[in-house]
Amino acid sequence: MRTAKRPHNRIPMPARPGNCRLQVQNLGITLEGESILRNITFQLNCREIVALIGPNGAGKSSLFRSILGQMPYDGTIQFHLAGGYPAHPKIGYVPQSPSFDRGYPISVLDFFAAAISRWPVFLPVPGYLREKVAECLARVHGESLLYKRVGTLSGGELQRVLLALALEPIPQILILDEPLSGVDVGGEHLVLDMLDEIRQKYDLSILFSTHDFSTLRHYADKVILLQQEILRIGPPGAVLASPEFRSVFHLDLGEKGGAEQ
């Protein structure tokens, strides 16, 4: 497995010309008369990495599902290409901690081939499809996982496989629900290094949720603090030092890292 260096004081990637962006405006979600989200407005610029934080039950997964078109909502969600033209973006999605039967004898190759082509898992994978799967895994430096059983993968290895799936085909927006869940401390930085590399290589935007606040200053361009509504949005240092963050998490994580955006 490739070992990436942990970046410090990472220089943010410049946004694409023409203000390419995902725009969420006045979004609200109500289920069975209960308000799940309200007045959600933010912008995810192309090439940005934005972290979504909040306590359990804050509505983070519901927000993801609304962007993915899996949950009804009020308000608007629009994607604009460079030049301001609206479009329907390709979105890659990595769900939170999917469960697998650890005893099920299916390889990464079989699992991946079935997912991208509906090839039956009980049939030998043909050569052309094996090459395609290997190519997809290479995007996340996961070539060595091709013949491993899915049930034997570590948390970090499983994230690589799911990320490779989300990148086929290459999306314009990548959404990850708790990508660090089940990953050890060393593996966390490998996953985040890889996300930064993917963002730069494929020129896409990344929106992810996390409870690991220690990594935000190194990896996120912007942080959104959510608790049914947006309490704070801005650079990581500013959000982590804000009274809203202290009120929600009862933590004081240092000085402000910039003015609110």
Disulfide bonds with the S-S distance in Angstrom:
Cys20-Cys46 1.81
